[in-house]
Amino acid sequence: MMHTHFKNRKRTDSDYDVLIVGAGFSGLYLLHRLRGSGFKVRIVDRASDVGGTWFWNRYPGARCDVESMQYAYSFSPELEQEWVWSEKYATQPEILRYARHVAERFDLRRDIEFDTTVESAVFDESNHQWRIETSEGRTISANFCVMATGCLSTTNTPHFEGLDSFKGTIYHTGNWPHETVDFSGEKVGVIGTGSSAIQAIPLIAKQAKHLYVFQRTPHYTVPAWNRRIESDPDTKTSGRRAYGYDADLTIEEIKADYAGLRGRARKMFNALAFIPNRKSALEVDDIERQNGYEGFWQRGGVVFLGAYTDIGTSLEANETAAEFVREKIRRTVNDPVVAEALVPTYTIGCKRLAVDTDYYETYNRSNVTLVDVGQSPIQKFTQQGVYALDQEFTLDSLIMATGFDAMTGTLLKIDIRGRSGLTLEDKWIDGPKGYLGLGIAGFPNMFMITGPGSPSVLTNMMQSIEQHVDWIVGCLEYLRNHNISTIEATESAEDDWAAHNDAVADNHMRNSCSSWYVGGNIEGKPRVFMPYVGGFPRYVEKCNEVADQNYLGFTLTT
Ligand code: N01
């Protein structure tokens, strides 16, 4: 293919028009689109293969909590039709196979460098180029740099006294070994009870001799009711319903109108197609309310929060949903003391709602012990295990299910310097700031995909990724067509967007507890509600307006 380099009199030749950091779903699609538009593009990724989060998170039970038919690209109708998901919620190995299939199908690998970690990215004002240095000592220059680095890609291992002395094996769910790990006959400890732990615990409990779960805060989780969904080759029809969403469509029905499903999803707050209840939890009587919750519980999945319109906005309504789940926990867990320790008291949906298979049931097993460290933190590690509640728990293996330095951690690990040597670390000293989660004032020609200030993690990521990629490609084409050499968010646009973000997050239930959404899991991280909680449709409308008005809120220079 002919590459149409950016032509501008101020430019000296760069290695690439666009350097993309990250070969997850964002980077792969961006490479495909930009190459198709004639740009010279390169991806670098620290991993040895494509897949991003699905490359690293290989712990037992890892799967997506967005249904497979929706957690898939929509940009290629052929790809949509030919790929066959086997389960309602795809496992990590299946999603990774999908990412590899996409890389092969669109011949992406020839423009990706694996095992390449970006150490720094510095904007050179003399020629308007980014200079990217890798840990291997290479320098790459590019006119534009796109951070497709993912929202949950830097693991968090909290500091525990004596951890280094522990003689057993330590794992992190977010950086799991590629070989099979067998816990048979072992005493295993898990620290954390977020989404990762909730998926891993039931499976590890079946294998380990004994499992100790160290829980600081109980988490709400709803059942997945996962099942196989592929067609039955004998009858040529699935006969089985693929979806709890969208009127229980089968795979065949979805594929017959995939665009319709996507279109309906894009109109939804979280970019997921499902049929929410249009009533307030407070306008119906107790019986109707319980039935409503039960119906959504039986559908399974994160759409439970759509059981009534005001679960996210009214504390009183939220409490009715929370109490419904608390009662489920009390009825599932046999030991009332353990059940009560598993019951969360904060608003439901504040921390990300988890989706599970047999999580609460697992605490009825005789080889599982819940160690409630909510009131009294883990004291220290020893060679043999961990001290908590003034007792020593001896362990062969320890699993950190302690999450991520979300949304900003990966960007801040790279030494990013914009105009006049401004570092991103200094710019974000009081929390991340940017325009639409896409651009940052002081950092021209750099884009983020699903960055802080965009709906990202509050939506079906596939939809948000495609929307950002399409916007960035449209923008780069515009700049090329108008012979523009730099684009940079203005500080006033950034300030206005931050004020709007804060206003919508202010009274939202997602902002009513400590979570990684607000950086609450990382010591010293400024408390800012990072994703945009105004909903996907409103956000897309704003992005489109900005593009339609020749990138209003950005400064363009020739
Ligand atoms: O991480 P988390 P995660 N002592 O931050 C605990 C996505 N995801 O990897 O709540 C003791 O949620 C911490 O306790 P607390 C999804 O978006 C998706 O599980 O801070 N405990 C918490 O229990 C998800 O939200 C999928 O008090 C400590 C846990 O560690 C995000 O990734 C699957 C501690 C961390 O939970 C992150 O999930 C998996 C300490 N010092 C993940 N420090 C699906 O698609 C932390 N904890 C299904």
Residues whose N, C-alpha, C, O or C-beta is under 5 A from the ligand:
A	BS01	N01	R63 C64 D65 L152 P158 I191 G192 T193 G194 S195 S196 A197 F214 R216 T217 R352 A401 T402 G403 F404 W516 N521
